Amino acid sequence: RHYECYCTVRGTSMAETVKYGIIGVGMMGREHLINLHHLRGEGVAVVSIADPHVPSQQLALNLAESFHWPLKVFSGHGDLLDSGDCDVLVVSTPNMTHYEILMDILKHPKSHHVLVEKPLCTTVADSRKVIDAAKRRPDMLVQVGLEYRYMPPVAKLIDIVKGGTIGQVKMVAIREHRFPFLVKVNDWNRFNCNSGGTLVEKCCHFFDLMRLFVGVNPIRVMASGAIDVNHKDEIYDGKVPDIIDNAYVIVEFDNGSRGMLDLCMFAEGSKNEQEISVVGDTGKGEAFIPESIVRLGRREGGRNGVQTLKAEDHRIKYDGLHHGSSYLEHLNFLSAIKGKGVQAPAVDLHDGLVSVAIGVAAQLSIEKGRFVTIEEVLSTETYIPSD
C-alpha cells in the first residue's frame, strides 16, 4: 500500500525524466534525495521512496514538497519494485539489509539500475552472491557508493598519481580523525552484526582508495584496534555497543606496496578530517579534507619545491555531507545509465567486494592478533560479525 503527496510538477515533464526510487530515507537517503534534486536539470526526478520508518518517510516527504516533486511512499521495497514506477533505485538502508534488498532487485522481472550505498554487504559471502546474481542481469547497471573517489582533492590526487608525477607508488597513508558514529534509526550502527564492523562500515572507503592509488590487489592485512572512548556507557536492549573507535591497519599489496590507515573516532579537534599521503619513488602527493587542498613535491625539488594546489570541481551544484562527492557520484552514474551499457559503472561490484574483504580481514586480524590474507577471507570468510 502507498499514499501519494500531490505537488505541482515544475520544469521537465515526468515522461522525459529518468525516474528514481530511494529505498531507505534516513540521513543518507535524504542526502541522495537532495543531490538528485540538484541534478533535475539533467532530466532526473525522484518519484518513489520506501522505508518502514514513518518519521523518515515524513522528513523525505517534506523535502520532496519543497522541491515540488510528487512522491509515492511505500513501507517496503517489494511494493516499490512491483509498482514499476522507477528506472533507477538508490539503496541507502542499514548495512545488514543490503543483501536481501539487492537480491530482490536483481531477481525482479523489471530491470532497475542500482546505486547501493557502501558497504556492498556486511560479509564477503553475501557480496559474492550479489555479484553472481548481477552476472545474470546484464540489463542492469549496479554501482557501489564509494564516493570518496570523487571528492575534489582526492580526485586531483588520483589524477596526479595515475599521471606518473610521483613515480611508482610505494606507500599510501590515510588518516581519518573525526567525530564518533552518528545516531541512526534503531541504533543499528552500534553493533558489528549490523554494520559489519567499523573497518567494514566506515573504512571500506579508504581501502578502496588504497587499491585505486596502488593499482594492484591486496594480499594480506594486519590491524590493531579497540573500543577505548566512545559508546562505552551506552546500552541498547541490554547490550553494550561492540564497534571499535580507533585502529591502525596495514595493507600489503602484491607488488610490494603498502597502505596504512590511522583511524580515530574521538578526534573532533582536528583541522582536517581526512589526510591522504601517497609516496612514489620520485615524489609525494597529499590531499587534505575539508581544506580541499593538494600538496605535490618531487624528491629532486625537496621541501622548497612543494606546490600547494586548490582542488575544485565546478560541476558541483551541492556540497552536502561529503564535499560534493555524492553529487558527482550521481552525475557519473547517470552518464553510465544514459550510455545504455556502453560505459560501465565507475565503481563496480568487484570494487565493492574487495573493499569489504579488506575490512573483514582487518576485523579478523584484530580478533586473532595476526596477519590475515585476503585469500583466506575470500575463500572461507573466517570472520563472522558477532551478535
C-alpha positions in Angstrom: 0.0 0.0 0.0 1.1 3.5 -0.6 -0.2 7.1 -0.4 0.8 10.0 -2.6 1.9 13.5 -1.9 0.4 15.7 -4.6 2.5 18.6 -5.6 2.8 20.8 -8.7 5.5 19.4 -11.1 7.6 22.2 -12.5 10.1 22.0 -15.3 10.7 18.8 -17.2 7.7 16.5 -17.6 7.8 13.2 -15.9 7.6 11.4 -19.2 11.0 12.8 -20.1 12.8 12.0 -16.9 14.9 9.2 -15.6 12.7 8.1 -12.6 14.4 7.3 -9.4 13.2 5.4 -6.3 15.1 5.6 -3.0 14.9 2.6 -0.7 15.8 3.9 2.8 15.3 7.6 3.5 17.2 8.0 6.7 20.0 10.6 6.7 21.8 9.2 3.6 18.6 8.5 1.8 17.6 12.1 2.2 21.0 13.2 1.2 20.6 11.4 -2.1 17.2 13.0 -2.5 18.7 16.5 -2.2 21.6 15.6 -4.6 19.1 14.3 -7.2 17.1 17.5 -6.8 20.2 19.4 -7.8 20.5 17.2 -10.8 17.0 17.9 -12.0 18.5 19.9 -15.0 20.0 16.6 -16.2 16.4 15.1 -16.5 16.0 13.2 -13.3 13.3 13.0 -10.7 12.7 11.0 -7.6 9.2 9.5 -7.9 9.1 6.9 -5.1 10.5 6.1 -1.7 10.3 3.0 0.5 11.0 3.0 4.2 9.2 1.3 7.1 10.2 4.1 9.5 7.4 6.7 9.4 9.4 9.7 10.8 11.9 9.2 8.0 9.1 9.0 5.4 7.8 12.3 6.6 11.1 14.1 6.5 11.6 12.9 3.0 8.1 14.0 2.0 8.8 17.4 3.5 11.9 17.7 1.3 10.0 16.5 -1.8 7.3 19.0 -1.3 9.8 21.8 -1.1 11.2 20.5 -4.4 7.7 20.3 -6.0 8.2 16.6 -6.6 5.3 14.2 -6.0 6.3 11.0 -4.2 4.7 7.7 -3.9 5.6 6.3 -0.4 5.9 2.6 0.3 6.6 0.9 3.6 8.7 -1.8 2.0 11.0 -2.2 -1.0 9.0 -5.1 -2.5 5.9 -2.9 -3.1 8.1 -0.2 -4.7 9.6 -2.8 -7.0 6.2 -4.1 -8.0 4.9 -0.6 -8.8 7.1 -0.5 -11.9 7.4 3.3 -11.5 11.2 3.5 -11.3 14.1 3.2 -13.7 16.9 3.6 -11.1 17.0 2.6 -7.4 19.2 4.0 -4.7 19.6 1.6 -1.8 20.5 3.5 1.4 19.2 1.3 4.1 21.1 -0.1 7.1 24.1 -2.3 6.0 22.7 -5.6 7.2 19.7 -5.2 4.8 21.7 -4.6 1.6 22.0 -8.3 0.7 18.3 -9.1 0.9 17.2 -5.9 -0.9 19.8 -6.3 -3.7 18.9 -9.9 -4.3 15.2 -8.9 -4.6 16.1 -6.2 -7.1 18.3 -8.5 -9.1 15.6 -11.2 -9.2 12.8 -8.9 -10.1 11.3 -9.1 -13.6 11.6 -5.4 -14.2 15.0 -4.1 -14.8 16.3 -1.4 -12.4 19.7 0.2 -12.4 21.1 0.4 -8.9 23.3 2.6 -6.8 23.9 0.9 -3.5 25.4 2.6 -0.5 28.7 1.3 0.9 29.5 -1.3 2.1 28.2 -3.5 -0.6 27.2 -6.1 2.0 28.4 -6.8 5.6 30.1 -10.1 4.6 32.3 -11.3 1.7 29.9 -14.3 1.2 26.9 -12.1 0.7 28.8 -9.7 -1.5 29.8 -12.7 -3.8 26.3 -13.9 -4.0 25.2 -10.5 -5.2 27.9 -10.4 -7.8 26.8 -13.9 -9.0 23.2 -12.7 -9.3 24.2 -9.5 -11.1 26.0 -11.5 -13.8 22.6 -13.0 -14.7 21.2 -9.4 -15.2 23.3 -7.8 -18.0 20.3 -5.4 -18.5 21.1 -3.7 -15.1 23.9 -1.5 -14.0 25.0 -1.7 -10.4 27.3 0.9 -8.8 28.6 0.9 -5.2 28.6 4.1 -3.3 32.3 4.5 -2.6 32.0 8.2 -3.4 35.2 9.4 -1.6 36.9 8.9 -5.0 35.0 12.0 -6.2 36.0 14.4 -3.5 37.8 17.1 -5.5 41.1 16.9 -3.6 41.1 13.1 -3.7 40.2 13.1 -7.4 43.0 15.5 -8.1 45.5 13.4 -6.2 44.3 10.3 -8.1 44.9 12.2 -11.4 48.4 13.1 -10.2 49.3 9.6 -9.2 47.8 8.0 -12.3 49.7 10.6 -14.4 53.0 9.3 -13.1 54.1 12.5 -11.5 55.3 10.8 -8.3 56.6 7.6 -10.0 55.7 4.1 -8.8 53.6 4.2 -5.7 55.3 2.6 -2.7 53.3 3.8 0.3 49.8 5.1 0.9 48.9 6.6 4.3 45.4 7.6 5.2 44.4 9.3 8.4 40.8 9.8 9.4 40.5 11.7 12.7 36.8 12.5 13.2 33.8 12.5 15.4 32.0 9.4 16.7 29.4 7.5 14.7 26.1 9.4 14.4 22.9 8.2 15.9 20.9 6.1 13.4 17.4 4.7 13.3 17.1 2.0 15.9 20.8 2.5 16.7 21.6 -0.2 14.1 25.2 1.1 13.6 26.2 0.4 17.2 26.8 -3.3 16.6 29.1 -5.3 14.4 26.4 -7.8 13.5 24.5 -5.0 11.8 27.3 -2.9 10.3 30.0 -5.5 9.5 32.2 -3.7 12.0 33.8 -0.3 11.9 36.5 -1.3 9.5 33.9 -2.5 7.0 31.2 0.1 7.6 33.4 3.2 7.7 36.8 2.3 6.3 35.8 0.5 3.1 36.1 4.0 1.6 39.8 4.1 2.5 40.6 0.6 1.5 39.0 1.3 -1.9 41.3 4.4 -2.3 44.4 2.5 -1.3 43.7 0.0 -4.0 42.9 2.7 -6.5 46.2 4.5 -5.8 48.4 1.4 -5.8 46.6 -0.1 -8.8 47.1 -3.8 -7.8 45.4 -6.3 -5.5 45.8 -6.5 -1.7 47.3 -9.7 -0.4 47.3 -9.5 3.5 46.2 -7.3 6.3 47.5 -6.6 9.9 45.4 -4.5 12.3 45.2 -3.3 15.8 42.1 -1.6 17.3 39.9 -1.3 20.3 36.9 0.4 21.9 38.6 3.0 24.1 36.4 6.0 24.4 33.1 6.0 22.5 29.8 4.3 23.3 31.1 2.5 26.4 28.3 4.0 28.6 25.5 3.2 26.0 23.2 0.2 26.4 20.6 -0.9 23.8 18.2 -3.7 24.7 20.6 -4.8 27.4 23.7 -4.8 25.1 26.7 -2.6 25.1 28.0 -1.5 21.6 30.9 -3.5 20.2 32.1 -1.3 17.4 35.7 -0.2 17.7 36.5 3.5 17.8 40.2 3.5 16.8 42.6 1.4 14.8 45.8 1.1 12.8 45.5 -1.1 9.7 48.4 -2.1 7.4 47.5 -3.5 4.0 50.2 -5.2 1.8 49.7 -5.3 -2.0 51.0 -7.9 -4.5 53.6 -5.5 -5.9 55.3 -4.8 -2.6 53.5 -1.6 -1.9 51.9 -0.9 1.4 48.9 1.1 2.7 48.3 2.2 6.3 45.1 3.5 7.8 45.1 5.6 11.0 41.5 5.8 12.3 40.4 7.7 15.4 36.7 8.5 16.0 37.2 10.7 19.1 39.3 13.3 17.4 36.9 16.2 16.8 39.8 18.6 17.5 41.3 18.1 14.0 41.7 20.7 11.3 41.3 18.1 8.6 39.1 15.0 8.9 41.0 13.2 6.3 44.7 13.4 5.3 45.9 11.2 2.5 49.6 10.8 1.6 50.8 8.8 -1.5 54.5 8.4 -1.9 56.2 7.1 -5.0 59.8 6.5 -5.9 60.2 10.0 -7.3 57.7 12.2 -5.4 54.9 12.6 -3.0 51.3 13.8 -3.2 48.9 14.7 -0.3 45.2 15.6 -0.1 43.5 17.4 2.8 39.8 17.4 3.5 37.9 19.6 4.2 40.6 22.2 3.5 40.3 20.9 -0.1 44.0 21.4 -1.0 46.6 19.1 -2.6 50.3 19.3 -2.0 52.8 17.9 -4.5 56.5 17.6 -4.3 59.3 15.7 -6.0 62.4 14.3 -4.3 64.7 16.4 -6.5 62.9 19.6 -5.5 63.0 18.9 -1.8 60.9 20.9 0.7 61.2 24.2 -1.1 59.8 22.7 -4.3 56.5 21.6 -2.7 53.4 23.1 -4.5 50.1 23.7 -2.8 47.1 23.4 -5.2 43.5 24.3 -4.6 41.1 21.4 -5.5 37.8 22.4 -7.0 35.2 20.9 -9.3 32.9 23.5 -10.9 30.4 20.8 -11.9 29.3 20.5 -8.2 26.0 22.2 -7.5 25.6 20.9 -4.0 28.3 20.1 -1.5 26.2 18.2 1.0 27.7 15.9 3.6 30.6 14.7 1.5 32.1 17.8 -0.1 30.3 17.4 -3.4 31.3 13.8 -4.0 27.8 12.4 -3.8 26.7 14.9 -6.4 29.5 13.8 -8.8 28.8 10.2 -8.0 25.2 10.6 -9.2 26.4 12.6 -12.2 28.7 9.8 -13.2 26.2 7.1 -12.7 23.6 8.9 -14.7 26.1 9.2 -17.5 26.6 5.4 -17.4 22.8 4.9 -17.4 22.2 7.2 -20.4 25.1 5.4 -22.2 22.9 2.3 -22.2 25.7 -0.1 -21.2 28.5 1.4 -23.3 30.0 2.9 -20.2 30.5 0.7 -17.1 29.7 2.0 -13.6 32.8 3.8 -12.2 32.7 1.8 -9.0 31.6 -1.7 -9.8 30.6 -4.7 -7.7 34.1 -6.1 -7.7 35.4 -2.8 -6.2 32.7 -3.1 -3.5 33.7 -6.8 -2.8 37.4 -6.0 -2.4 36.8 -3.0 -0.1 34.6 -5.3 2.1 37.2 -8.1 2.1 40.0 -5.8 3.3 37.7 -4.5 6.1 36.7 -8.1 7.1 40.4 -9.1 7.1 41.2 -6.2 9.4 38.4 -7.0 11.8 39.6 -10.6 11.9 43.2 -9.5 12.4 42.2 -7.5 15.5 40.3 -10.5 16.9 43.1 -13.1 16.2 46.1 -10.9 16.7 47.8 -11.9 13.4 48.1 -11.1 9.7 45.1 -12.3 7.7 45.4 -13.0 4.0 42.8 -11.7 1.5 42.8 -15.2 0.0 41.8 -16.6 3.4 38.9 -14.2 3.7 37.7 -14.6 0.1 37.9 -18.4 0.2 36.4 -19.1 3.6 35.3 -15.9 5.2 36.5 -16.9 8.7 35.3 -13.7 10.2 31.6 -13.5 11.0 30.5 -10.4 12.9 29.4 -11.4 16.4 25.9 -10.8 17.8 
